[in-house]
Amino acid sequence: MYLLKEKKEAFYCFEKSCTLSERKTKWKVNIIRIDGGGEYNSKEFSELCVTKGIEHEVTTPYTPQHNGLAKSRNKTLLNIFIFEMVI
C-alpha cells in the first residue's frame, strides 16, 4: 500500500508495486481495473501497460456494483501478501 500526496505519484507507485509483486510471487500482472479517476490515464502509464502486456480496464463511473468485485480482489491480494510476510 502506498499513500499518495498527489495523483501524479500513482504511476511510479504502480510501476514499483507491479515489479515487486511480480518478483515476490513469480506471477505476471495481466490486468488492472481502475475507476477512471484520472490517476492512471497518463501516456507513460499506457506505454507501461503495452510494454508489460497488461490489459487496462476502466470501470463505468458511478456504478457501485463494480465495487464488490474490486473489494473482493483487493482482499484476496492483501491476504496473499500477509500470508507471504508471515512465512
C-alpha positions as CSV (number, residue, x, y, z in Angstrom):
1,M,0.0,0.0,0.0
2,Y,1.3,3.4,-0.9
3,L,0.0,6.7,0.4
4,L,0.0,9.4,-2.3
5,K,0.2,13.1,-1.8
6,E,-0.6,13.8,-5.4
7,K,-2.2,11.8,-8.2
8,K,0.9,12.1,-10.3
9,E,2.7,9.8,-7.9
10,A,0.4,6.9,-8.9
11,F,2.4,5.9,-12.0
12,Y,5.7,5.5,-10.0
13,C,3.9,3.6,-7.2
14,F,2.1,1.3,-9.7
15,E,5.4,0.6,-11.5
16,K,7.1,-0.1,-8.2
17,S,4.3,-2.4,-6.8
18,C,4.0,-4.2,-10.1
19,T,7.7,-5.1,-10.2
20,L,7.7,-6.0,-6.5
21,S,4.7,-8.3,-6.8
22,E,6.0,-10.0,-9.9
23,R,9.3,-10.6,-8.2
24,K,7.8,-11.9,-5.0
25,T,5.1,-14.1,-6.5
26,K,6.7,-15.0,-9.8
27,W,3.3,-14.2,-11.4
28,K,2.9,-11.7,-14.1
29,V,0.4,-8.8,-13.8
30,N,-2.1,-9.5,-16.6
31,I,-4.9,-6.9,-16.0
32,I,-5.6,-3.8,-14.0
33,R,-9.1,-2.4,-13.5
34,I,-9.4,1.2,-12.4
35,D,-12.3,3.5,-11.6
36,G,-11.4,6.2,-14.2
37,G,-10.3,8.7,-11.5
38,G,-7.5,10.0,-13.7
39,E,-4.5,8.7,-11.8
40,Y,-3.8,6.1,-14.5
41,N,-4.7,8.0,-17.6
42,S,-1.2,9.2,-18.5
43,K,0.7,8.4,-21.7
44,E,3.5,6.8,-19.7
45,F,1.1,4.5,-17.8
46,S,-0.5,3.4,-21.1
47,E,3.0,2.7,-22.6
48,L,4.0,0.7,-19.5
49,C,0.8,-1.4,-19.9
50,V,1.6,-2.1,-23.5
51,T,5.2,-2.9,-22.8
52,K,4.4,-5.3,-20.0
53,G,1.3,-6.8,-21.7
54,I,-1.1,-5.6,-19.0
55,E,-4.7,-5.2,-20.0
56,H,-6.0,-1.8,-18.8
57,E,-9.8,-1.8,-18.0
58,V,-11.7,1.2,-16.8
59,T,-15.0,0.6,-14.9
60,T,-18.1,2.7,-15.7
61,P,-18.2,5.8,-13.5
62,Y,-20.8,5.9,-10.6
63,T,-21.5,2.2,-10.6
64,P,-21.2,0.9,-7.1
65,Q,-22.0,-2.6,-8.4
66,H,-18.3,-2.8,-9.5
67,N,-17.1,-2.1,-6.0
68,G,-17.9,-5.6,-4.8
69,L,-15.6,-7.1,-7.4
70,A,-12.8,-4.7,-6.6
71,K,-13.1,-5.1,-2.9
72,S,-13.1,-8.9,-3.2
73,R,-9.9,-8.9,-5.4
74,N,-8.2,-6.4,-3.1
75,K,-8.9,-8.6,-0.1
76,T,-7.5,-11.6,-1.9
77,L,-4.3,-9.7,-2.8
78,L,-4.0,-8.4,0.7
79,N,-4.3,-11.9,2.1
80,I,-1.7,-13.2,-0.3
81,F,0.8,-10.5,0.8
82,I,0.0,-11.0,4.5
83,F,0.5,-14.8,4.1
84,E,3.8,-14.3,2.4
85,M,5.0,-11.9,5.1
86,V,4.2,-14.4,7.9
87,I,6.1,-17.2,6.2
